[in-house]
Amino acid sequence: MKNTLQKTLLVFLALTLPLLSLGVQAAPSTAPSAQTVSDKGEVTIYVTRHGKTLFNAAHRTQGWSDTPLTAAGVEAAEQLGRGLKTVPFAAAYSSDSGRARETAKLALTAAGQTLPVTEDKRLRETFFGSYEGELDDVMWQPVAKKLGFSDLHALTQALSKGQITMKQMMNTLAELDPAHTTENAAQVHERMQAALHDIAEKVSADGGGNVLIVSHGMAIMAMLEGMTPEANLRAPLQNASVTVITYKNGKFSIGEVGDMQFVEKGKNP
């Protein structure tokens, strides 16, 4: 028995010692090496509505159609940038509409920051179908009547009092569009949320930082639906207003919605 054990040990050593002398190591772990959520950086996103445009001034519907910024719109974009001067941006995004792109570039220039503006069509305003370019009153009148109100003024008053929601307004408009091409609330929410998640994840994976996003009033409100209390979505967002969103450990938190403090701060160069 003793001789048998000795022979077995000698055979084992004869097989393993040469391998060890050649530096053979254990097989590498097959565990994924992807960056974990906790390893990623925190992201603060400044979501702003573009500056005032010609159609805004004329009270005309402006979704995927586009008009340039007015002088007041340019001024507000520059004030926004000066108000954000102390915020170092890691990235900047806008919709592919000229008014959003122009606002982003003006704001960054006024902030003294040289950054490329990445365009993302998912950040566009709601598409208003056959109502594009129409007077606001004409577009919203059928919606007001459908929801039991006399006109656009009464409709917006009902919104501010919480009697109806922006989601209801958008869905009713889509329902009443003769061409059946107006986007409903869910469609806008889905594409805006997808853009928000992709941007946040990319910047977070790159180490985190501050991000500027320039989009559009109704689209931003549709994106925020379900992320913030309904009371924060009862008034249209002003041009160049800012909504601050923080992304940390895979989760979003919403700060001030439609804040004008940065524009006010930038009024005195």
N, C-alpha and C positions, 0 to 999 in steps of 0.2 A: 504493500500500500504506500509505504514511504517513498519507495523508488518511483512509483507511478506519479505521485504528487510532484516530486522533484522534476521528472521529465516534462510534466504539463507546464510547470513554472518556467522551465528553460525554453520551451516552445513559445510561450507567451512573450517572454522577454526578447526572444529572437525576432519576433514579428513586430513588436512595438518600438523597440529602441531605435531601429533605423528611421522610422517615421518621425520620432521625436527629434532626432538629430537633424533632420531636414527641415525642421520648423513647421511641421504640419499642425494646424490649429483647428479648434472646434469650428463647425459650420456657423456662418453668421446668422444672427437672429432674423427671422422673417417678419418681425413686428413692424408695422408701418412707421415711417419716419416723418409723416406729415406733421406740420405745425399744429399744436393743439390750440383750442380757443383761448386758454389762459396765457399762452405765449404771445398772442397777438396784441397790437397796440390799441389804445382807446382812440376813438374817432369822434370829433365834434363837427357836426355838419350845419352850416349856415344856409338854410334854404330860403331864397328870396324871390319875390315876384319882380318881374321886369319893370322898368320905368314906364311912365305914361306914354302912350302912342297916339297917333292921329285918330285911329278908330276909337280909342278910349275917350278922347276929347269929344268926338262926335257921337258918343253913346251908341256905337254900332258893335255888333257881335263880331268877335275876333277869336277864332279858334285856331284852325290850321292856316287860315288866311293870315296875312302879315302886313303891318304898316310900320314905318320907322318911328323912332322916339321923337317926341316933340322937344322943344327947347327945355320945357319944364322936366321932361323925362330924362334928358341928358344931365341936367343939373342935379336931379335926385340921385341918379346913378353915381355921379361924382361925389355927392355928399355921403352916400352909402359907403363908397370906397374910403373916404377920409375917416369916416366913423369906425371903419374896420382896420385902420392903419396899424394898430397894435396887435392884430391877429395874424400871425404868420401862416399862410396857407400852404399845405403840402400838395394840393390839387384843386383844379377848378373845372366845373362842368356846366353845361347849359343845354337847353333843347336846341334843335336845329333851326328854330325860328330866328329871324334876324334881330327881332327886338330883345330876345333873351341873350343872344350872342353879344350884341352891342352893349347891353347893360353889364354883362360880366367883364368885358374888356375895359369899359370905362371905369368900373369900380376897381379893378385890379391896378390900372394905371394910376388912379387917384390915390390908391393905397401904397403906391411905390413898389409894387410887386410884379416881377416879370414871370408870368406863368402861361403856358399854353392852355387854351380853353377847349376841353374835349366835348364835342357835341354828341348828344344821345337823343334820338327821336322819341324814345319812350317818355321823355320829360316834356313833350308837347302839351299844349292846352287841349281841353276837350274838343273833339271834332263835332261841330254843330250842324253838319249835313246841309240840308237845303236852306238853313237859316244863316249860313256864313255871310257876313257883310250886312245883314239886316239890322234895322234899328232895334235896340234892346227892348223897347216897349212892344214892338210888333211881335218879336220872338216870344216874350214871356207872357203876353196877354192870354193866349190859349191855355197856358199852364196855370195861370192865376184862376181862370174860370173853372178849369177842371178840378182844381183843389178847393174851390169855393170862395175865392176872393175876387174883388172887383178889378184890380189892376196890379201892375208891377210894384207900386209903392206899398199897397196892402200886403202883397206877397212877401216883400222883404221885411215888413214889420212883423208879419207872422213868423218869419224865420228868426228874427232877433228875439222874439218872445218864446221861442221853443215850441210853437204850435205846429210847425212843420220842420223838416230837416232838408239840408242841401241834397242829400241822397234822394229824397222824394221829388224835389224839383228837377234834378237831373234825369231821373227815371221817367217822370211824366213828360218831359220835353222829348226824350227819345221815343216814347210811345206815340206822341202826337206828330212827330216829324213826317210829313207826307212822303218823303223819299226813303224813310226808314234807314237812314244812314248815321244819324246822330248817335254818339257813344253814350251808353248808360253808365251809371256810377260804378258798377262792378268792373267794367272794361277799363275805365280810367284808373281806378284803384289798383287793379292787377298790374298794369304796365308800369305805373309810377312806383309801386312797391318793389317790383322786380328791379328797376333801375336803382332805387335806394339801397336795396340789399347788396347788389353787385358792387356799387361804388363803395359802400361801407366795408365790405369784405376785402376788396382790393387794397384800399388804403390801410386797413387794419393789418393785413398780411405784410404790408410794406413797412410796418412799424408804427402806424397810427399818425395822428396829426389833425389839423383843421382842414375842412373842405368847403369850398364855395359852390353852391348849386343855384343856378338861376332858372326858374321855371315860370309857371303861370298860376293865376289866382284860383280858378276852380279846380285845376288839376292838383294843386298842392292840397286843397281842402279834401279832395277825394282821397288822396294818398293818406292823409291824417285820420280819416274815418276809422274808428276802432282803436286808434293809438292814443287818443286824448279825449277828455270829457266832452260830451256833445255841446256843452255851453261854449267851448272854445271855437266852435264851428258855426256860430250864429250870425256872423257878420262877414261880408266880403273882405278879402285881404287887400290892403292898400298897396299901391305901387311902391316898390323898393322896400316893403316891409320884410322882416326877417323872422323865421321860425327856427329855433335852435334845437337840434336833435343830437343826442349822444348815443354812441354805439360802443358797448363794452361787454365783454364776455358773451358775445353772440346775442345781446339784447339791446333794444332801443328804449330810450327814455326821452320824453318831450319836455322842453322847457317852455319859454314864452312863445305864444303863437301870434304871428302878425305884429311883431315888435317894431316900432319906429324909432327906437332910441339911437340906432346907429346913424340914421339919416339926420336926426336932430343934432347929434354930436358932431357931425361933419358939416354943419351949416356955416361954421366959422373956420375958414382955412387957417 
